[in-house]
Amino acid sequence: MEKWIYTGLFMMSVTGNGWAQETDAGAEQKALYSATDTGFIAQNVYFFCTSAGLATVVRGSIDRAALGAVMGLGSHQQIILAQSVGYPAKYVQ
């Protein structure tokens, strides 16, 4: 992981399909809803960061297995994306 990642907030979108156990949604539909919700969340973070003068980037290139183990995720949970939040490069010394 790049060293600059450690200077900012690192957020992850984690999904658990527990809600879907109460429905008859298939695996493809569950994945679609999880990805859609992740997009909504990431967009809201982008909107906030823009209004607060912060920078953010969505990251898909992450070690999901290692991060999931550190976070103690269950077998029904998975990391969809990570999102780094911090100050724009022009403000970082």
N, C-alpha and C positions, 0 to 999 in steps of 0.2 A: 504494500500500500504506500502511496506517495506520502512523504513527510508532512506536507501541508495539510493533509486530512486531520492530523492530530491537533491542529490549532483551531478548529471550528467544531460546531455541533454536528454530530453524525446521526441522522435519523433513519429508521428503517420502516418500511411498510410490511407488516406481518399479517398473513391471513390464516385463519383457522376455519375449517369448513363445518364447525359445529352447528352453525345456523342452518346449513343445508341438510343436516340429518333430519330436521323437522319437515323437510319438503321432499318432493320426489324429483328434484333437479338432478340431472345427469352430470357426470364429471366435466363434460365440455361446458355446460351452462354454469357450473360452479366456478370454473376457471375464468370464464368470461366476466362474471360478476366481480370476482376478486380483482381481476386486472382493471376493470372499469372503476371500481372504488379506489384502487391505488392511484389511478390517473387523476381522479377528483381530488384526492388528498395532496398529491404532488402539486397540482395546479394551485390549490389554496396556499400551499407553502410558498410557491413562486409569487403569488399576489401579495402575501404578507411581506416577504423579503423586499419586493420592489417598493412597497409603501414605507418600509422601515430603513431603507438604504443599505440593506444586506444583500449578499450574493448567495446563490444556491445552484446546485447542479444535481440532477438525478443520475445515479450510478447503477449500472447493471452488472459491471465487471467486479464482482465481490465474491469472496469465499463464503457462500451461503452455508455450507456444512459447518465450517469452523465458527462462524458468527452464531448460527443456530444453537450450537453446543454451548457456547459461552452464555447465551441468553436463556438457556434451559428450555428451548422450545420442544413441544411434544411432537409426536409423529404425525399428528393431524394439522400441524402448523408449518408454514413455510415462509421464507423471506422472498418477497416479490422484487423490491427495489430498495436501494439505499438512497438517501438524499443528504448531501453535505450542506451546511449552512454556516456562513461566516461573513467577515468583512470583505469587501471588494479588494482586490490586490493593490490598488492604489493607496489604500489606507494601512496596509500591513507593512511593517518595517522589517 
